[in-house]
């Protein structure tokens, strides 16, 4: 099994988790204008150590406490996350049963 992006999301200031789930292979994200589609790419980039905070201003940035990207690996997951406007991020490997979403 090849690793893939399984989730991209945000934990809000009320500790509620909001995410988009992905499957192996091609995934298509659709929706109305200003619903967060472009923010997914920016969150992914930010979690993977972008030097700039470019997540579009709006409801997501107003309410975000933590941004995250979760990779599915052969044995478990790799969670990569970062707080808004922070220079440092963090990561953690978790077992299949310990995934913080779903």
C-alpha positions in Angstrom: 0.0 0.0 0.0 1.3 3.4 -0.9 0.8 6.3 1.6 -1.8 8.9 0.7 -3.5 11.9 2.1 -6.5 10.6 4.1 -7.8 13.8 5.8 -7.3 17.6 5.6 -9.0 19.7 8.2 -9.1 22.0 11.1 -9.9 21.8 14.8 -11.9 24.9 15.8 -11.6 27.0 19.0 -14.5 25.0 20.4 -12.5 21.8 19.9 -14.8 20.6 17.1 -13.0 18.7 14.3 -13.9 19.6 10.6 -12.3 17.7 7.8 -12.5 16.4 4.3 -11.8 12.7 3.9 -9.8 11.4 0.8 -9.4 7.9 -0.7 -6.5 6.4 -2.5 -6.4 7.5 -6.2 -8.0 10.5 -7.8 -10.3 12.7 -5.6 -12.4 15.5 -6.9 -13.5 18.3 -4.5 -16.6 20.3 -5.7 -18.8 22.9 -4.1 -20.1 26.4 -4.3 -17.9 29.4 -4.3 -16.3 30.4 -0.9 -16.9 27.1 0.8 -13.3 26.2 1.5 -12.1 24.2 -1.5 -9.0 26.4 -2.1 -8.3 26.4 1.7 -7.7 22.7 1.5 -4.6 23.2 -0.6 -3.4 26.0 1.6 -3.9 24.0 4.8 -2.0 21.1 3.3 0.9 23.4 2.3 0.9 25.2 5.7 1.0 21.9 7.6 3.9 20.8 5.5 6.1 23.7 6.7 5.2 26.5 4.3 7.0 29.7 5.4 3.9 31.7 4.8 0.4 31.6 6.3 -1.7 31.9 3.2 -5.0 30.2 4.3 -7.8 32.5 2.9 -9.3 34.9 5.4 -12.8 33.9 6.4 -14.7 31.6 8.7 -11.9 29.0 8.7 -9.2 31.4 9.8 -11.5 33.1 12.2 -12.3 29.9 14.1 -9.2 27.7 13.6 -7.2 26.5 16.6 -5.2 23.8 14.7 -4.8 22.9 11.0 -4.0 19.3 10.2 -3.2 16.9 7.4 -3.3 13.1 8.0 -1.5 10.6 5.8 -2.6 6.9 5.7 0.4 4.6 5.9 0.6 0.8 5.6 0.5 0.6 9.4 -1.4 3.5 10.8 -1.4 7.2 10.2 0.9 10.2 10.3 -0.7 13.3 11.6 1.0 16.6 10.7 -0.5 19.8 12.3 0.2 23.4 13.0 -1.4 26.2 14.9 -2.4 29.4 13.1 0.5 31.8 12.4 3.0 29.6 14.2 6.5 28.9 12.9 6.6 25.4 14.3 4.4 22.5 13.5 4.2 19.0 15.0 3.6 15.4 13.9 2.6 12.2 15.5 2.3 8.6 14.3 -0.8 6.9 15.4 -2.2 3.4 15.2 -5.4 2.7 13.1 -7.5 2.5 16.3 -6.2 5.8 17.7 -7.1 8.1 14.8 -8.4 11.5 16.1 -11.1 11.9 13.4 -14.2 9.8 12.6 
